[in-house]
Amino acid sequence: MAEGSLIVMVALSDPERAEELVHDLAENDGMTVVVPSELEQPDGFDAIVTDGELFDGVTPHVALGVGATGTNIHAVLPADAATALVGAAVKIAAAGYRLLPAQSGHADVLHASEAGPNGHLHAVLTPREMETLALLADGASNKVIARQLKISVHTAKFHVAAVLTKLHAQNRADAVAIGLRQGLLYV
């Protein structure tokens, strides 16, 4: 994701919807927004919002109203999605994350992209595992994690083990370091 304002291309078949999105994303979300007709060479974007063709295999795309597939589709939203939702999806996609549809059976999963900008794989952690990781960052023991999350110590151990496995961490400190590097934790 670029420093400062995100650069987004809006390529929709409906010119009125495209104009609405261009205006709202620029006005409300502070993004630099362009349309394909304004460009000689369509590249250099942080994200692309489209309801049709994919422009490349690298730039994160937010697809509206289409069941598009491809490694660079980071979110699929309804064609009439509110512009605030589209703006949020663009920010998430530009940051390298993916939004999974609810029907995928993983509505409660934070899914980072398969490979981030540094080429490293990112983890897929459930919200409970994210809470566990945050408590690990605070130095919490399994007993403290259990008490904070109102679960048994056995279940806390299970969540810690899942976090370590998914992050490919050697130990708790390594899990916290990996979480920080991947943007799963903030200092």
N, C-alpha and C positions, 0 to 999 in steps of 0.2 A: 504494500500500500504506500502510496506516495505521501511525502510530508505535505502538510497543509491541505489544500482543497483537492478532493478527488476529481479525477477527469473521467467523465462517463459519457458513453455514446448511447443515445436512444434511437433505436431503429425499429419503428413500429409501422405496420401497414395502415393503421388508422391515423391520418394526419392530425385530427383534432385531439385524440388521446395522446399522441406524441407531443404536441404543443403544450398540452396540460402538464405532462410529466416534465418536459424540459423546463417550463416555468417554475413548477413547484419544487423540483429538485435543486434548481439554482437558487430560488428565493428562500425556501424553508430549510434546506439542508446545506446550503453554501457550497454546492458542487459546481464544477465547471462542466457544463453539459453541451454536447454538440450532436448534430444529426449527420447521417452519411452524406447528404447532399452538400454539406459545407466543407467536405474534405476531398483532397486529392488522393491521399493514401490513408485508409482507415486503420491506424494502429497507434500504439502508445497510450492506451486507455487503462485505467484501473479496473473498470468493469463495463459491461455492455448490457443494456436492457433491450430485449428483442421479443417479438412474437412470431418469428419465422426463422430465417436462416442463421446459422452460426457463422461468425466472421473469421474465427481462427480456432485453433486447438489449444490455445494457451490462456487467453484473457478470460477471467471469470465472467460467465454470462448469467443473467437473471432472466429466465424465460417466463413470459406472460401468456397464460392460456393455452399452452402447448405441452404435450407430453414429450418434450425434447429429451434426447439422450446424448451423452457425450461426456468426456472427462472434464470438460470445462463448464458444464452446467452446474452452477453452485446453488441455485434456487429455482423452483418452479412455483409460480403464484397464479391465482385466477386472473383472467384477462381484465377484470374490473377491480382488481386489488386497489385499495386506497393508496394514494401517492405516499403517505407516511410509511406504509408497509413496504412499498417498493424502495423508498429511500433507505429504510432499515436493512432490507435484504441486500441492497447495493453495498452498504457499508460492511456488512458481514461477509459478503462475497469478496470484496476488495481486500479484506483482512485475511483471506485464505480459508474461510470456513464455509461449510455447506449447511443448507437447511434441508432436512429430510421431510418428505411428506408424511402426514399422520398415518396414512394407510400402509406405510412401509413397516409398521409395527415397532418403530423406534421413535415415536413422538417425544419420548422423554430423554432422548440421547443428544448430547452435544457432540456434534460430529465435525472434527477438524478435517481439513482437506487431506487427501491422501499424501501429498507431498507439499510441504511449505516452501517458501522462497529459498530456504537454505538447502532444500533437497531432502531433509529429514522427514520421516514419517511422523504424523501427529496421532495422538491417542483419541480413542472414542471412550468417553467416560459418562456414566449416568449421572444425574443430579446428586444422588447419594454418594457416589464415588468422588464427585467434585467437593462435596462437603467434607468427606473423609480426608481428601488431599489438603484442603484448607486447614483442617485440624492438625494434620501432620506438619504443616508449615509452622503451626503454633507450638510444635513440640509435644503434642498430646500423646499420652499412652493409650493403649487399647481400652483401658478402663475409663479414661476421660472421654475418649471418642464415644464409647458406649453410653456414657451418662449424658453427654451433650446431644447425641442423636436419639436418645431414648430407645436404645436397642440393647440386645444382650452383648456381652463381651465376645461370645463366639461369633455373632454376626459382625461385630466390629472387626475382628480378626479376618473374617471373610472379605470385608470391604477393603481392608488394608492390603491383603494379598492380591485382590483384583486390581487395585491401583498399581501395585508394584509390577504385576504381570503385564498390564496394558501399557505401562510406561517403559517397560523393559529396564526397570530400575534394580540395582543391586541391593539397596536398602532404603530406609525411610528418607534419609538425607538426599540420596540420589534422586528419589521420586520428587522431592521438593525442588531440587535443582532443575530437573527435566521439566517439571510443571512451570517453573518460572521462565525457562527458555522458550517453551511452546506457547506462552501467553495464557496458560490455564490458571495461573496465580499472579497476583499483582502485589507488589511491595508497597 
